Amino acid sequence: MRCENDVMTEENEDNQLRSTYGPAWQRLPSASLNMEIKNRINAYKGNMKSALQTDSVVDTNLKTL
């Protein structure tokens, strides 16, 4: 998922800048700031997985009619 990749890219950049600038990098860690969006992404992925399973069951039921 592109949004998941974007979040990970941003976190990696933050970690790199934190390593480069040390204590001068005052921003809160992206990993903690992004926790809510990561939870939402995981929930969305779970919903999509359930939807695909349901679609498969419906497809199988339609084929047996």
MIMI-197418 format. One line per field, with one value per atom (N, C-alpha, C, O): x, y, z; atom name; residue in one letter. Coordinates in nm, 3 decimals, padded with zeros to 5 digits, always signed. Atoms other than C-alpha are relative to their C-alpha. Layout:
// residues N
c1: c(X; ...)
c2: c(Y; ...)
c3: c(Z; ...)
atom: c(CA; ...)
type: c(A; ...)
***
This chain:
// residues 65
c1: c(+00.085; +00.000; +00.089; +00.187; -00.081; +00.134; +00.003; +00.109; +00.002; +00.021; +00.088; +00.153; -00.085; +00.196; +00.148; +00.229; -00.137; +00.514; +00.040; +00.153; -00.029; +00.491; +00.029; +00.119; -00.020; +00.463; +00.137; +00.211; -00.129; +00.763; +00.116; +00.218; -00.103; +00.967; +00.023; +00.137; -00.009; +00.890; +00.069; +00.151; -00.063; +00.988; +00.149; +00.230; -00.142; +01.315; +00.077; +00.189; -00.064; +01.395; +00.017; +00.120; -00.007; +01.317; +00.113; +00.190; -00.107; +01.547; +00.138; +00.232; -00.128; +01.823; +00.038; +00.153; -00.027; +01.792; +00.030; +00.114; -00.024; +01.779; +00.143; +00.210; -00.138; +02.105; +00.100; +00.206; -00.091; +02.263; +00.013; +00.124; +00.000; +02.163; -00.004; +00.012; +00.000; +02.137; -00.099; -00.214; +00.090; +01.991; -00.055; -00.154; +00.050; +01.951; -00.130; -00.204; +00.124; +01.670; -00.110; -00.123; +00.095; +01.387; -00.137; -00.217; +00.131; +01.092; -00.028; +00.064; +00.038; +00.902; +00.024; +00.011; -00.027; +00.988; -00.123; -00.234; +00.109; +00.780; -00.069; -00.190; +00.059; +00.728; -00.114; -00.216; +00.108; +00.522; -00.110; -00.228; +00.101; +00.349; -00.087; -00.204; +00.072; +00.245; -00.077; -00.137; +00.065; +00.105; -00.148; -00.195; +00.144; -00.259; -00.023; -00.110; +00.019; -00.225; +00.039; -00.023; -00.038; -00.045; -00.110; -00.138; +00.113; -00.331; -00.115; -00.179; +00.109; -00.581; +00.032; -00.056; -00.041; -00.383; -00.018; -00.070; +00.016; -00.375; -00.147; -00.185; +00.143; -00.749; -00.058; -00.140; +00.047; -00.812; +00.042; -00.038; -00.048; -00.597; -00.080; -00.111; +00.082; -00.792; -00.139; -00.193; +00.132; -01.122; +00.004; -00.088; -00.012; -00.999; +00.016; -00.040; -00.019; -00.888; -00.134; -00.167; +00.132; -01.231; -00.093; -00.169; +00.085; -01.403; +00.036; -00.052; -00.043; -01.196; -00.044; -00.084; +00.046; -01.280; -00.150; -00.198; +00.145; -01.649; -00.033; -00.122; +00.022; -01.633; +00.025; -00.047; -00.032; -01.474; -00.113; -00.150; +00.111; -01.752; -00.123; -00.189; +00.116; -02.021; +00.021; -00.071; -00.030; -01.849; -00.018; -00.076; +00.014; -01.832; -00.147; -00.190; +00.143; -02.199; -00.074; -00.164; +00.067; -02.304; +00.034; -00.051; -00.040; -02.110; -00.070; -00.086; +00.065; -02.286; -00.151; -00.218; +00.144; -02.634; -00.038; -00.156)
c2: c(-00.118; +00.000; +00.124; +00.134; -00.120; +00.337; +00.080; +00.129; -00.079; +00.510; -00.063; +00.008; +00.068; +00.247; +00.024; +00.046; -00.028; +00.293; +00.143; +00.168; -00.141; +00.671; +00.020; +00.095; -00.010; +00.636; -00.057; +00.003; +00.062; +00.402; +00.085; +00.097; -00.087; +00.632; +00.120; +00.157; -00.117; +00.928; -00.038; +00.038; +00.045; +00.729; -00.025; +00.008; +00.025; +00.621; +00.132; +00.144; -00.132; +00.982; +00.065; +00.124; -00.057; +01.092; -00.067; +00.001; +00.072; +00.822; +00.041; +00.055; -00.042; +00.924; +00.140; +00.164; -00.135; +01.291; +00.000; +00.077; +00.010; +01.195; -00.049; -00.003; +00.049; +01.002; +00.107; +00.119; -00.103; +01.290; +00.115; +00.161; -00.121; +01.574; -00.026; +00.067; +00.035; +01.389; +00.083; +00.099; -00.074; +01.599; +00.129; +00.184; -00.122; +01.898; -00.027; +00.066; +00.037; +01.707; -00.010; -00.113; -00.015; +01.818; -00.062; -00.075; +00.052; +01.665; -00.133; -00.212; +00.130; +01.379; -00.110; -00.085; +00.110; +01.040; -00.033; -00.046; +00.030; +00.965; -00.132; -00.145; +00.130; +00.606; +00.013; -00.055; -00.019; +00.725; +00.091; +00.071; -00.090; +01.004; -00.071; -00.036; +00.070; +00.765; -00.122; -00.193; +00.121; +00.496; -00.008; -00.115; +00.003; +00.594; -00.033; -00.114; +00.028; +00.595; -00.144; -00.208; +00.139; +00.260; -00.095; -00.196; +00.080; +00.118; +00.004; -00.099; -00.011; +00.249; -00.076; -00.139; +00.076; +00.102; -00.149; -00.221; +00.142; -00.236; -00.040; -00.149; +00.028; -00.216; -00.008; -00.095; +00.000; -00.133; -00.130; -00.191; +00.123; -00.427; -00.120; -00.211; +00.107; -00.654; -00.002; -00.109; -00.009; -00.528; -00.050; -00.118; +00.045; -00.589; -00.152; -00.216; +00.145; -00.942; -00.069; -00.169; +00.057; -01.015; +00.011; -00.082; -00.020; -00.870; -00.098; -00.152; +00.096; -01.088; -00.141; -00.217; +00.133; -01.398; -00.013; -00.116; +00.001; -01.308; -00.011; -00.087; +00.007; -01.249; -00.141; -00.189; +00.135; -01.590; -00.097; -00.183; +00.086; -01.758; +00.025; -00.070; -00.033; -01.576; -00.056; -00.112; +00.051; -01.669; -00.151; -00.204; +00.145; -02.035; -00.039; -00.133; +00.030; -02.032; +00.023; -00.053; -00.027; -01.879; -00.108; -00.143; +00.103; -02.142; -00.133; -00.214; +00.127; -02.424; +00.004; -00.099; -00.010; -02.294; -00.059; -00.058)
c3: c(+00.000; +00.000; +00.000; +00.074; +00.013; -00.096; +00.130; +00.170; -00.123; +00.224; +00.107; +00.184; -00.097; +00.434; -00.034; +00.055; +00.043; +00.229; +00.032; +00.074; -00.030; +00.270; +00.149; +00.185; -00.145; +00.649; +00.037; +00.115; -00.030; +00.660; -00.052; +00.015; +00.055; +00.435; +00.091; +00.118; -00.089; +00.661; +00.130; +00.181; -00.125; +00.971; -00.019; +00.067; +00.028; +00.810; -00.013; +00.036; +00.012; +00.717; +00.137; +00.166; -00.136; +01.073; +00.079; +00.147; -00.071; +01.214; -00.051; +00.027; +00.058; +00.976; +00.049; +00.087; -00.048; +01.073; +00.150; +00.196; -00.144; +01.441; +00.025; +00.117; -00.012; +01.396; -00.038; +00.023; +00.048; +01.207; +00.099; +00.128; -00.083; +01.440; +00.150; +00.229; -00.142; +01.771; +00.081; +00.040; -00.089; +02.055; -00.061; -00.013; +00.065; +01.824; -00.077; -00.108; +00.070; +01.648; +00.105; +00.172; -00.110; +01.877; -00.025; +00.068; +00.034; +01.697; +00.069; +00.089; -00.057; +01.858; -00.103; -00.222; +00.094; +01.704; -00.086; -00.035; +00.094; +01.396; +00.032; +00.013; -00.031; +01.507; +00.101; +00.088; -00.097; +01.804; -00.055; -00.025; +00.058; +01.613; -00.103; -00.121; +00.106; +01.336; +00.049; -00.032; -00.052; +01.566; -00.040; -00.079; +00.033; +01.503; -00.147; -00.180; +00.143; +01.124; -00.032; -00.117; +00.022; +01.137; +00.048; -00.016; -00.049; +01.345; -00.099; -00.123; +00.098; +01.091; -00.128; -00.187; +00.119; +00.802; +00.025; -00.061; -00.033; +00.977; +00.008; -00.034; -00.005; +01.044; -00.141; -00.170; +00.138; +00.679; -00.070; -00.141; +00.061; +00.568; +00.051; -00.026; -00.056; +00.804; -00.061; -00.092; +00.062; +00.663; -00.145; -00.190; +00.139; +00.308; -00.007; -00.095; -00.003; +00.398; +00.026; -00.039; -00.029; +00.547; -00.120; -00.151; +00.118; +00.241; -00.110; -00.177; +00.103; +00.008; +00.035; -00.054; -00.043; +00.213; -00.022; -00.068; +00.019; +00.205; -00.148; -00.187; +00.145; -00.171; -00.052; -00.140; +00.043; -00.213; +00.036; -00.044; -00.045; -00.012; -00.088; -00.130; +00.084; -00.212; -00.140; -00.198; +00.133; -00.539; -00.004; -00.099; -00.006; -00.435; +00.009; -00.058; -00.013; -00.330; -00.131; -00.165; +00.128; -00.662; -00.102; -00.185; +00.095; -00.856; +00.027; -00.064; -00.032; -00.672; -00.024; -00.013; +00.026; -00.754; -00.132; -00.169)
atom: c(N; CA; C; O; N; CA; C; O; N; CA; C; O; N; CA; C; O; N; CA; C; O; N; CA; C; O; N; CA; C; O; N; CA; C; O; N; CA; C; O; N; CA; C; O; N; CA; C; O; N; CA; C; O; N; CA; C; O; N; CA; C; O; N; CA; C; O; N; CA; C; O; N; CA; C; O; N; CA; C; O; N; CA; C; O; N; CA; C; O; N; CA; C; O; N; CA; C; O; N; CA; C; O; N; CA; C; O; N; CA; C; O; N; CA; C; O; N; CA; C; O; N; CA; C; O; N; CA; C; O; N; CA; C; O; N; CA; C; O; N; CA; C; O; N; CA; C; O; N; CA; C; O; N; CA; C; O; N; CA; C; O; N; CA; C; O; N; CA; C; O; N; CA; C; O; N; CA; C; O; N; CA; C; O; N; CA; C; O; N; CA; C; O; N; CA; C; O; N; CA; C; O; N; CA; C; O; N; CA; C; O; N; CA; C; O; N; CA; C; O; N; CA; C; O; N; CA; C; O; N; CA; C; O; N; CA; C; O; N; CA; C; O; N; CA; C; O; N; CA; C; O; N; CA; C; O; N; CA; C; O; N; CA; C; O; N; CA; C; O; N; CA; C; O; N; CA; C; O; N; CA; C; O; N; CA; C; O; N; CA; C; O)
type: c(M; M; M; M; R; R; R; R; C; C; C; C; E; E; E; E; N; N; N; N; D; D; D; D; V; V; V; V; M; M; M; M; T; T; T; T; E; E; E; E; E; E; E; E; N; N; N; N; E; E; E; E; D; D; D; D; N; N; N; N; Q; Q; Q; Q; L; L; L; L; R; R; R; R; S; S; S; S; T; T; T; T; Y; Y; Y; Y; G; G; G; G; P; P; P; P; A; A; A; A; W; W; W; W; Q; Q; Q; Q; R; R; R; R; L; L; L; L; P; P; P; P; S; S; S; S; A; A; A; A; S; S; S; S; L; L; L; L; N; N; N; N; M; M; M; M; E; E; E; E; I; I; I; I; K; K; K; K; N; N; N; N; R; R; R; R; I; I; I; I; N; N; N; N; A; A; A; A; Y; Y; Y; Y; K; K; K; K; G; G; G; G; N; N; N; N; M; M; M; M; K; K; K; K; S; S; S; S; A; A; A; A; L; L; L; L; Q; Q; Q; Q; T; T; T; T; D; D; D; D; S; S; S; S; V; V; V; V; V; V; V; V; D; D; D; D; T; T; T; T; N; N; N; N; L; L; L; L; K; K; K; K; T; T; T; T; L; L; L; L)
***
